[in-house]
Amino acid sequence: DTQLTQSPSFLSASIGDRVTITCRASQGINNYLIWYQQKPGKAPKVLIHAASTLQSGVPSRFSGSGSGTEFTLTISSLQPEDFATYYCQQDNSYPLTFGGGTKVEIK
Amino acid sequence: EVQLVESGGDLVPPGGSLRLSCVASGFTFSDNHMDWVRQAPGKGLEWVGRVRNKAASHTTEYVASVKGRFTISRDDSKNSMFLQMSSLKTEDTAVYYCIKPSHGAVRKFDHWGQGTQVTVSS
């Protein structure tokens, strides 16, 4: 199984901060890496797919990068609506797996 | 507009069984693979399994923790997918989401249902 390790698991930041979340895969995943945002009581929504492709309708302050086994989600300037939990997911091999999540809270 | 509506969640005792349903609309159901993902209270997301489309003979994949206990099936004539759960354990307590993954080369879970709550407790 491909394990995904997200870091940090918790992040406290201020409005306007640049935020970076890392996702490390236990083996290569051919860039089949997706980032989701989840708010309390809601289903997750796609932010980034194929490691770096911005999902339609997602603000350009979100970006993804990386290849091989190390991937990054960056929020260039944190906005009030960005306080949420973020997950990475690999779609390269079964079983499909998610990272443990990163909760972004207001400092 | 894609819509996915889950139902069937309930409180069941350990060792019990439950069948979840997902009714889909707004896309050609038979062309698409379908997935289940769950989320335990206060925890992260866990992929449960997939049933492939008709072209792939409705074959299935499961995470190891449910293999042999859960069965995913579908009825394309009713635009419906099912999750038959048996020998339920307390650790199966979660919100279960029905998902339509993207179709084709792009891979992502781009449509989610609202979720249905399964609680396994005596």
Interface residues (C-beta under 8 A of the other chain):
Chain A: D1 Y32 I34 Y36 Q38 A43 P44 K45 V46 H49 A50 Q55 Y87 Q89 D91 Y94 P95 L96 T97 F98 G99 G100 G101
Chain B: D35 G44 L45 E46 W47 R50 E61 Y62 V63 A64 Y97 P101 S102 V106 R107 K108 F109 D110 W112 G113 Q114 G115
